[in-house]
Amino acid sequence: MVSLVGIIVLIPIGLYSRHISWLPNEVGDALWAMMVFCFWRIILVRKGLPFVALISLIHSYLVEFSQLICWPWLVSFRSTFIGHMMLGQGFLWVDLLATLIGIFLIYWVFYAIEQRLR
C-alpha cells in the first residue's frame, strides 16, 4: 500500500519538478528512480529492501544506458510523451548519480516505515 501511494505521489511531483526553473533536472531523475523503486517494491513485496534497491538501480541504469541506442523506432517512441516519461531522452552521466541518490533516499524512507510497522 505504501508503494502504491508512493507512485501516486511521486509521479505528479516529478512532472511538476520539470516546470520549476531553479530546480535542477536531476531532481526529476531522482524522483523517477524513487518511483521505479516503489514499482519494484510492489512486484517484489516478499523480498528484502536491499534486493529491491538493487533491482531498481539495475532497471534505472538500463533505461539510462538505453538512451545511447539510436534505433529509429526507439527514437520515435522516445519523442512521444509516454516514451519520454518512461525512457527519457539523452544520456547524461550525472543522471546515474541522480538515480543512485533517489534510490538511496527512498530506500531509507521505506526502511524507516517498515521499522515502525514492526
N, C-alpha and C positions, 0 to 999 in steps of 0.2 A: 504494500500500500504506500509506503514511504517513497519507494522508487517511482511509482506512477505519479504521485504528487510532485516529485522532483522533476519529472519530464514535463508535466503540465505547467510548472512554474518556470523552468529554465528556458523553454522554447520562446515564450514571448519576451523574456528578459534578454535573451541572446539576440533576437531580432531587433529589439529596441536599441540594444547597445551599439548597433551599426549606425544609428542616427544621432548619436551623441558625439559631436565633433572633437571634443577634447579627450575622449576615451580611445585609447589605442585599439586597433582592430584585433590585437592578440587577446583582448578580454573576451571578445566574441568567440574566439577559437577555444579558449579555456572553458567557457560556458558550454560550447558544443561538446567538448570532451567530457564534461560533467554529465551532460545528457546521455552520452554514449554509455557511461558508467551506470547510470540509472537503468538504461535499457538492458544492459547485460545482467544487472542485479535481478531484474525480473525473470530473465531466462535462466540464470544460474543461482536461483534462490537457495539451493541447498549447499552451495559451495562457499568457501570462506572468502572474506573480503580481499585478501591478497591475490587470490586467484582471479576474482572479478576485476581487480585493478589491472592485473597483467593482461587479461584478455581485452579489456577496454583500451589499454595502451597499444597493444598489437593492432587492434581494429583501427584505432585512430591514426597510427603511423602508416598502416597500409593505405588508408584513404589519402593521407598527405602525400605519400610517395607515388600514389596512382596519378597525382596531378602532373607528374613528369611524362605520362603516357599521352600521346597526341593522336590516337586513333580518331578518324573523322566522326564516327558515331558517338564516341565518348565526349569529344569536344562539343558536339551538337547537344548532347544531353546536359552537359555542364552549363550550357548557355541558357537553359530553362531555369525558372525559379526553383523548382524542386530539385533539379540536378545540382544547381549551385549550392543549395542548402545541404544536400546530402554529401556531395563530393568536393565542394569548394572549387576554387579556381586559382591556379598559380602556386607552385611550390615555393615555400619560404622556410629556411632552416629555423627561424625564430618561432614558427608555428609548432615545431616539435617541442620546444621548451614550453610554450603556452599550453600545449596539450598535457605535458607532464605535470605542470603546476595545477591545472584544472583537475586532473585525476587525483593528484596528491591531496588537494583540498577536499574534494568530495569523499575521498576515502576516509579522511578524518572526521568528516561530518557523520558519515554512516557508522563509523566506529563508535563515536560518542552516542549516537542514537541507540545503537544496538546494546551498548553497555548499560544505558538507562533502562532499556526494556527487559533486561535480565533480572 
